[in-house]
Amino acid sequence: MATSLLEIVDRGDGEIVLRRADSDADPLLTVSFSDEARIYIMDNSLEVAKAMIQAGIQAAAMISERAEGDTEELQGTPRVLH
């Protein structure tokens, strides 16, 4: 995948999106908080969404690093999350 500048945008309607800065394509990720959640986090929805996105990117990087070591061994084996 080509490297691209990403931006986090608060759409103002309760949705916060991660998108490519140089494109009008659909967002790569959308974070949406319920009314109840917004009351709980008060005016910090953008900060919470940033932390969630950062944690997701870090988790994806760790999974990718682990997968590099498990190439042929796990191919075709379904992943089960309990």
C-alpha positions in Angstrom: 0.0 0.0 0.0 1.4 3.4 -0.9 2.2 5.8 1.9 -0.4 8.6 2.2 -1.0 11.4 4.6 -4.0 10.7 6.8 -6.2 13.1 8.7 -8.8 12.8 11.4 -11.9 14.9 10.8 -14.8 15.7 13.1 -17.8 15.9 10.8 -19.8 17.7 13.4 -22.7 15.2 13.3 -21.3 12.8 15.9 -19.0 11.1 13.4 -15.3 11.3 13.4 -13.5 9.8 10.3 -10.0 8.8 9.3 -9.4 9.6 5.7 -6.6 10.2 3.2 -5.8 13.9 3.2 -5.3 14.0 -0.6 -8.6 12.3 -1.6 -12.3 12.8 -1.4 -12.8 9.0 -1.3 -14.9 7.3 1.4 -13.3 7.4 4.9 -11.0 4.5 5.8 -12.5 4.4 9.3 -15.6 6.0 11.0 -16.0 6.4 14.7 -19.5 7.2 15.9 -20.6 7.8 19.5 -24.1 7.3 20.7 -25.9 10.1 22.6 -25.3 8.3 25.8 -21.6 7.9 25.1 -21.2 11.6 24.2 -22.8 12.6 27.5 -20.3 10.3 29.3 -17.2 11.6 27.5 -18.6 15.2 27.4 -16.7 17.4 24.9 -13.8 15.0 24.5 -15.1 12.8 21.6 -12.3 13.9 19.2 -9.6 13.0 21.8 -11.3 9.7 22.5 -11.6 8.9 18.8 -7.9 9.8 18.3 -6.9 7.4 21.1 -9.1 4.7 19.6 -7.6 5.1 16.1 -4.0 5.1 17.5 -4.7 1.9 19.5 -6.2 0.3 16.4 -3.2 1.2 14.2 -0.8 -0.1 16.9 -2.7 -3.4 17.2 -2.8 -3.8 13.4 1.0 -3.3 13.3 1.6 -5.9 16.0 -0.7 -8.4 14.2 1.1 -7.8 11.0 4.5 -8.3 12.6 3.3 -11.6 14.1 1.8 -12.7 10.8 5.2 -12.3 9.1 6.6 -15.0 11.2 3.6 -17.4 10.7 3.5 -17.3 6.9 2.8 -20.8 5.7 2.0 -22.4 9.0 -1.3 -20.5 9.5 -2.5 -20.0 5.9 -5.9 -21.4 5.4 -6.5 -21.8 9.1 -9.5 -19.8 10.3 -9.0 -17.4 13.2 -11.4 -17.8 16.2 -11.9 -15.1 18.8 -13.6 -16.1 22.0 
